[in-house]
Amino acid sequence: MRILVTGGAGFIGSNFVRYILKKYPDYEIVVLDKLTYAGRLENIEDMMGKITFKKGDICDRNDVEKSIEGCSTIFNFAAETHVDRAIKCPATFIKTDVSGTYTLLEAAMKHNIEKFIQISTDEVYGQIIKGRFDENSALQPRNPYSASKAAADLLCRSFFTTYDMPIVITRSSNNYGPYQYPEKLIPAIIINALRHENIPIYGKGEQIRDWIYVEDNCRAIDTVFKRGIIGEIYNIGGNNERKNIEIAKLILKIMNKPEDLIDFVEDRPGHDFRYSLNCKKIASLGWSPIFDFAKSLRRTVEWYMRNEKWWKSIVESDKNVFQISAS
């Protein structure tokens, strides 16, 4: 089987490629990635002899056409994903997340792709104070990033309904694990603590997120790929809701660092207070998270501690990376 993984040099995408290589060594994997700031060759360099890598943009029809040839399935991880950057420059998110998805859908239809897996996010539902979102909950995105992902999801749904495209959508909660760009909450906390720098936390850190270890998400996407029903949406959560301030304190405790490194900063506009997912639907396919939060958080901390070379080059080249953090 030959599959196309767009955004395969990013955080979740590279972990998914690594997971697929290990589980299905006979698969041919094509990775299409533009190598923007968060898509890095360093994330996949250990796999380069086992995959076909193509540098390209999902918004470019020629790049997509060159990559899709002979593939039976597309896993679309390619996206701009950071809320703070979306607030500052929404146009980039609209182009990649919406127009890029449309370009992929057109090519997939032309090449009679057997399955198109759209990787989305719980943020498309907006915030929820009590209860949990299920797959039928209304989409109420509250920032340009989540709006762009919601638009992409709706495009996918329209291609399923109008053109009978074999679409499946996954919406996961907050991922954490190795190779995550330091603008996101958990790696930002770890790396700032390693550098003995202040850790910016929005407001009082009371925002609540459901955390899932990235390999559990990869397992879930694989489950949906193998057993999911065409045209359906599947929520993927870790059943592990934590306040941002709790995450910061847990990491500092693991690292034996003082809590006075935490620096409460002015909250960002439209900051969603809580995300929470009902995941009964994917559970019916036989999936559930298997990674213990405390152990996998420690494993994540230890990965960043061992891989200073990986993150140090980011810190040196992206001077603004720690001015924005907190999911």
C-alpha positions as CSV (number, residue, x, y, z in Angstrom):
1,M,0.0,0.0,0.0
2,R,1.2,3.5,-0.9
3,I,0.0,6.4,1.3
4,L,0.5,10.2,1.2
5,V,1.1,12.0,4.5
6,T,0.9,15.7,4.1
7,G,2.5,17.7,6.8
8,G,4.5,14.6,7.6
9,A,7.5,16.6,8.8
10,G,5.5,18.4,11.5
11,F,4.8,17.3,15.1
12,I,1.9,14.9,14.8
13,G,2.6,14.0,11.2
14,S,6.2,12.9,11.8
15,N,5.1,10.8,14.8
16,F,2.4,9.2,12.6
17,V,4.9,8.4,9.9
18,R,7.2,6.8,12.6
19,Y,4.2,4.8,13.9
20,I,3.1,3.6,10.5
21,L,6.7,2.5,9.6
22,K,6.9,0.5,12.7
23,K,3.5,-1.1,12.5
24,Y,3.3,-1.6,8.7
25,P,6.9,-1.9,7.4
26,D,5.6,-2.9,4.0
27,Y,3.8,0.4,3.4
28,E,5.2,2.9,0.9
29,I,5.0,6.3,2.5
30,V,5.2,9.6,0.6
31,V,5.6,12.7,2.8
32,L,4.7,16.1,1.3
33,D,5.8,19.0,3.5
34,K,6.5,22.6,2.7
35,L,9.0,22.8,5.6
36,T,7.7,25.9,7.1
37,Y,9.0,26.9,10.6
38,A,7.2,23.9,12.3
39,G,7.8,21.4,9.6
40,R,11.4,20.3,9.9
41,L,13.6,17.7,8.2
42,E,15.1,17.1,11.6
43,N,11.8,15.5,12.6
44,I,12.1,12.8,9.9
45,E,15.8,12.5,9.2
46,D,16.0,9.1,10.9
47,M,13.4,7.8,8.4
48,M,14.6,9.3,5.2
49,G,15.9,6.0,3.8
50,K,12.5,4.4,4.4
51,I,10.1,7.0,3.0
52,T,9.8,9.2,-0.1
53,F,10.1,12.9,0.8
54,K,8.8,15.6,-1.4
55,K,9.2,19.3,-0.5
56,G,6.1,21.1,-1.6
57,D,3.0,23.0,-0.7
58,I,-0.5,21.6,-0.5
59,C,-1.8,24.8,-2.0
60,D,0.3,24.1,-5.2
61,R,-1.5,21.8,-7.6
62,N,1.7,20.7,-9.3
63,D,3.3,19.7,-5.9
64,V,0.2,17.8,-5.0
65,E,0.0,16.0,-8.4
66,K,3.6,14.9,-8.2
67,S,3.1,13.5,-4.7
68,I,-0.3,11.8,-5.0
69,E,0.6,9.5,-7.9
70,G,0.0,5.9,-7.0
71,C,-1.3,6.6,-3.5
72,S,-4.5,5.0,-2.2
73,T,-5.0,7.1,0.9
74,I,-4.3,10.7,2.0
75,F,-3.7,11.6,5.6
76,N,-3.9,15.4,5.7
77,F,-1.9,16.7,8.7
78,A,-0.7,19.8,6.8
79,A,-1.9,22.9,8.5
80,E,-1.0,26.1,10.3
81,T,-2.0,25.4,13.9
82,H,-1.0,28.0,16.4
83,V,-3.7,30.3,17.7
84,D,-1.4,33.2,18.6
85,R,0.1,33.3,15.1
86,A,-3.4,33.1,13.6
87,I,-4.4,36.1,15.6
88,K,-1.5,38.0,14.2
89,C,-1.7,36.8,10.6
90,P,-4.9,35.0,9.8
91,A,-4.4,35.1,6.0
92,T,-1.7,32.4,6.2
93,F,-4.1,30.1,8.0
94,I,-7.0,30.6,5.6
95,K,-4.6,29.9,2.7
96,T,-3.1,26.7,4.0
97,D,-5.9,25.2,6.1
98,V,-8.8,26.0,3.7
99,S,-7.3,26.5,0.2
100,G,-4.7,23.8,0.8
101,T,-7.4,21.3,1.8
102,Y,-9.5,22.2,-1.2
103,T,-6.5,21.6,-3.5
104,L,-5.9,18.2,-1.9
105,L,-9.6,17.3,-2.3
106,E,-9.6,18.2,-6.0
107,A,-6.5,16.0,-6.6
108,A,-7.9,13.2,-4.5
109,M,-11.1,13.1,-6.5
110,K,-9.2,13.2,-9.8
111,H,-7.0,10.3,-8.8
112,N,-9.9,8.2,-7.3
113,I,-8.3,8.1,-3.8
114,E,-9.8,5.2,-1.8
115,K,-9.8,7.2,1.5
116,F,-9.1,10.8,2.6
117,I,-8.4,11.2,6.3
118,Q,-8.7,14.8,7.4
119,I,-6.9,15.5,10.6
120,S,-8.8,18.2,12.6
121,T,-9.0,19.5,16.1
122,D,-11.4,19.8,19.0
123,E,-11.1,23.6,18.8
124,V,-13.6,23.7,15.9
125,Y,-16.3,23.2,18.5
126,G,-15.3,26.3,20.5
127,Q,-15.3,26.3,24.2
128,I,-17.6,24.4,26.6
129,I,-18.0,25.2,30.3
130,K,-19.8,22.0,31.3
131,G,-20.4,18.7,29.5
132,R,-18.6,17.4,26.5
133,F,-18.8,17.9,22.7
134,D,-19.8,14.9,20.6
135,E,-19.5,14.7,16.8
136,N,-22.9,16.2,16.3
137,S,-22.1,19.3,18.3
138,A,-22.3,22.6,16.4
139,L,-19.1,24.2,15.1
140,Q,-18.5,27.5,16.9
141,P,-14.8,28.4,16.4
142,R,-13.7,31.5,18.2
143,N,-10.4,32.4,16.6
144,P,-9.0,32.4,13.0
145,Y,-7.1,29.1,13.5
146,S,-10.1,27.1,14.6
147,A,-12.3,28.8,12.0
148,S,-9.9,27.8,9.3
149,K,-10.0,24.2,10.5
150,A,-13.8,24.2,10.7
151,A,-14.0,25.5,7.2
152,A,-11.7,22.7,6.0
153,D,-13.9,20.1,7.8
154,L,-17.0,21.5,6.1
155,L,-15.3,21.4,2.7
156,C,-14.4,17.7,3.3
157,R,-18.0,17.0,4.3
158,S,-19.3,18.8,1.2
159,F,-17.1,16.7,-1.0
160,F,-18.4,13.5,0.7
161,T,-22.1,14.6,0.3
162,T,-21.8,16.1,-3.2
163,Y,-19.2,14.0,-4.9
164,D,-19.3,10.8,-2.8
165,M,-15.6,11.4,-1.8
166,P,-14.4,8.8,0.8
167,I,-13.8,11.2,3.6
168,V,-13.2,10.5,7.3
169,I,-12.5,13.3,9.8
170,T,-10.7,13.0,13.2
171,R,-10.8,15.7,15.8
172,S,-8.3,15.3,18.6
173,S,-7.7,17.1,21.9
174,N,-4.3,18.7,22.8
175,N,-1.4,16.4,21.8
176,Y,2.0,16.3,23.5
177,G,5.1,14.3,23.0
178,P,8.5,14.5,21.1
179,Y,9.2,16.8,18.2
180,Q,6.5,19.4,19.2
181,Y,7.5,22.9,18.2
182,P,8.4,25.0,21.3
183,E,5.6,27.6,20.8
184,K,3.1,25.1,22.3
185,L,2.5,24.9,26.0
186,I,4.3,21.7,27.2
187,P,7.6,22.1,25.2
188,A,7.6,25.8,26.0
189,I,7.5,25.1,29.7
190,I,10.2,22.4,29.5
191,I,12.6,24.4,27.4
192,N,12.2,27.6,29.3
193,A,12.8,25.7,32.5
194,L,15.9,24.1,31.0
195,R,17.1,27.6,30.1
196,H,16.2,28.9,33.6
197,E,13.9,31.5,31.8
198,N,10.5,32.7,32.9
199,I,7.5,30.6,31.7
200,P,4.7,32.8,30.3
201,I,1.2,31.5,31.3
202,Y,-1.9,33.3,30.1
203,G,-4.2,34.9,32.7
204,K,-4.0,32.7,35.9
205,G,-3.6,29.5,33.9
206,E,-7.1,28.4,34.7
207,Q,-7.9,27.3,31.1
208,I,-8.7,23.6,30.9
209,R,-7.5,21.2,28.1
210,D,-7.8,17.5,27.6
211,W,-4.3,16.1,26.9
212,I,-3.5,13.0,24.8
213,Y,0.0,11.6,24.1
214,V,0.8,11.8,20.5
215,E,1.2,8.1,19.9
216,D,-2.3,7.5,21.3
217,N,-3.6,9.9,18.7
218,C,-1.6,8.1,16.0
219,R,-3.1,4.8,17.1
220,A,-6.6,6.4,17.0
221,I,-6.0,7.7,13.4
222,D,-4.9,4.3,12.4
223,T,-8.0,2.8,14.0
224,V,-10.2,5.2,12.0
225,F,-8.3,4.4,8.9
226,K,-8.8,0.7,9.3
227,R,-12.3,0.5,10.9
228,G,-13.9,4.0,10.5
229,I,-17.0,4.5,8.5
230,I,-16.7,6.7,5.4
231,G,-18.4,10.1,5.9
232,E,-18.1,10.0,9.7
233,I,-16.3,12.2,12.2
234,Y,-14.4,10.8,15.2
235,N,-13.5,12.6,18.3
236,I,-10.1,11.6,19.9
237,G,-9.5,12.5,23.5
238,G,-7.2,11.4,26.3
239,N,-9.8,11.7,29.0
240,N,-7.2,13.7,30.9
241,E,-8.4,17.3,31.6
242,R,-5.9,19.6,33.3
243,K,-5.6,23.3,34.0
244,N,-2.7,25.0,32.2
245,I,-1.2,26.0,35.6
246,E,-1.4,22.4,36.8
247,I,0.6,21.3,33.7
248,A,3.2,23.9,34.4
249,K,3.6,22.8,38.0
250,L,3.7,19.1,37.2
251,I,6.5,19.7,34.6
252,L,8.5,21.9,37.0
253,K,8.2,19.2,39.7
254,I,9.5,16.5,37.3
255,M,12.4,18.8,36.5
256,N,13.0,19.8,40.1
257,K,12.6,23.5,39.1
258,P,11.1,26.3,41.2
259,E,7.5,27.4,40.6
260,D,8.6,31.0,40.7
261,L,9.7,30.6,37.1
262,I,6.0,30.9,36.2
263,D,5.2,34.3,34.8
264,F,1.5,35.2,34.5
265,V,0.9,37.4,31.4
266,E,-2.1,39.2,30.0
267,D,-4.6,36.8,28.5
268,R,-5.0,36.6,24.7
269,P,-8.2,37.7,23.0
270,G,-11.0,35.2,22.8
271,H,-9.1,32.6,24.7
272,D,-11.2,29.4,24.9
273,F,-11.7,28.4,28.5
274,R,-12.3,24.6,28.2
275,Y,-12.3,21.9,25.6
276,S,-13.8,18.4,26.4
277,L,-14.7,15.6,24.0
278,N,-17.1,12.7,24.2
279,C,-15.2,9.8,22.6
280,K,-17.7,7.0,22.8
281,K,-17.9,6.8,19.0
282,I,-14.2,5.9,18.4
283,A,-14.3,3.7,21.5
284,S,-16.9,1.6,19.7
285,L,-14.2,0.9,17.1
286,G,-12.0,-0.7,19.8
287,W,-9.7,2.3,20.6
288,S,-8.9,3.8,23.9
289,P,-5.9,5.7,25.2
290,I,-3.2,3.4,26.7
291,F,-0.5,5.9,27.7
292,D,-0.5,6.9,31.4
293,F,-0.3,10.7,31.6
294,A,2.3,11.0,34.4
295,K,4.6,8.5,32.7
296,S,4.3,9.9,29.2
297,L,4.7,13.5,30.4
298,R,7.9,12.4,32.1
299,R,9.0,10.7,28.9
300,T,8.3,13.9,27.0
301,V,10.3,16.0,29.5
302,E,13.2,13.5,29.2
303,W,13.1,13.6,25.4
304,Y,13.6,17.4,25.3
305,M,16.3,17.1,27.9
306,R,18.2,14.6,25.7
307,N,17.6,16.5,22.5
308,E,18.9,19.9,23.2
309,K,20.4,20.1,19.7
310,W,16.9,19.8,18.2
311,W,15.3,22.6,20.2
312,K,18.4,24.9,20.6
313,S,18.5,25.6,16.8
314,I,14.8,26.7,17.0
315,V,15.4,29.0,20.0
316,E,18.4,30.6,18.2
317,S,16.6,31.1,14.9
318,D,13.1,32.0,16.2
319,K,13.6,34.8,18.6
320,N,9.8,35.2,19.2
321,V,9.0,31.6,20.0
322,F,8.7,32.0,23.7
323,Q,6.8,35.3,23.5
324,I,3.7,33.2,22.8
325,S,2.8,30.1,24.5
326,A,-0.1,28.4,26.4
327,S,-2.6,26.4,24.4
